């Protein structure tokens, strides 16, 4: 279809804008991923789409299009951790320590990295994963290898410099055909959007109010688990589990981040075990988070 039709749908103002049908969103995203239209047109659409804003039906179409390009490698007994690609600015990634806590659990962690995307300008997961020794139960996938079309959009997105709908849908790629997944959310309205767009791809999908939009819990927050037609909400307070880690509110360097991972404090290790317990619960390897945390500290 003519791509201008899609720009017109999102870029003519409140009275003229309209939502795309799922098949239109799929076609739009296929053209974007192939970059068969001008970069200026892609940027114009992404900006207008964000301001409109995006709908669940549109997200479903975009996810369908992405599935056409993703090269999958199955990882059994795995949970996919959906991280944003704009990095972490104030705190280190926790997943390397979570993996160590899960060594005896037979649960594999799937993580995806790539070059920096807008708009936080933090330390990327790729920088962390490629500068530290990873446990065998971490399966790191570089997006440039399995989803080059999305990777190739990075320079255009960085020139635009703003968050777009791609920031939302790109966190869960299903690259490893995992039965379970967890990703971070900032705002509760996005819980419904994620569930409607992604829950049919997983046996259980979890959303958590994680640190800096990641699936890593650093302070008291909510966890939502979607299974079938049901959604259950939990409140997790690290203090309840005796975890008193104080997160940073100031920017850290990659070197400082790696130092905390290579020489973690006891509180940081306890925080990792709590997150590991959450993942075990999501992946149905423990009946409760309490049970999982007890096992990991036994």
Secondary structure as GFF3:
##gff-version 3
##sequence-region A 1 298
A	DSSP	alpha_helix	4	10	.	.	.	ID=ss1
A	DSSP	alpha_helix	22	34	.	.	.	ID=ss2
A	DSSP	alpha_helix	39	52	.	.	.	ID=ss3
A	DSSP	alpha_helix	56	67	.	.	.	ID=ss4
A	DSSP	beta_strand	78	82	.	.	.	ID=ss5
A	DSSP	alpha_helix	95	101	.	.	.	ID=ss6
A	DSSP	beta_strand	108	113	.	.	.	ID=ss7
A	DSSP	alpha_helix	125	129	.	.	.	ID=ss8
A	DSSP	beta_strand	138	142	.	.	.	ID=ss9
A	DSSP	alpha_helix	143	146	.	.	.	ID=ss10
A	DSSP	alpha_helix	148	151	.	.	.	ID=ss11
A	DSSP	alpha_helix	154	160	.	.	.	ID=ss12
A	DSSP	alpha_helix	165	169	.	.	.	ID=ss13
A	DSSP	beta_strand	180	184	.	.	.	ID=ss14
A	DSSP	alpha_helix	189	198	.	.	.	ID=ss15
A	DSSP	three_ten_helix	199	201	.	.	.	ID=ss16
A	DSSP	beta_strand	204	208	.	.	.	ID=ss17
A	DSSP	three_ten_helix	211	213	.	.	.	ID=ss18
A	DSSP	beta_strand	221	227	.	.	.	ID=ss19
A	DSSP	beta_strand	230	236	.	.	.	ID=ss20
A	DSSP	three_ten_helix	238	241	.	.	.	ID=ss21
A	DSSP	alpha_helix	254	262	.	.	.	ID=ss22
A	DSSP	alpha_helix	266	282	.	.	.	ID=ss23
A	DSSP	alpha_helix	289	296	.	.	.	ID=ss24
###
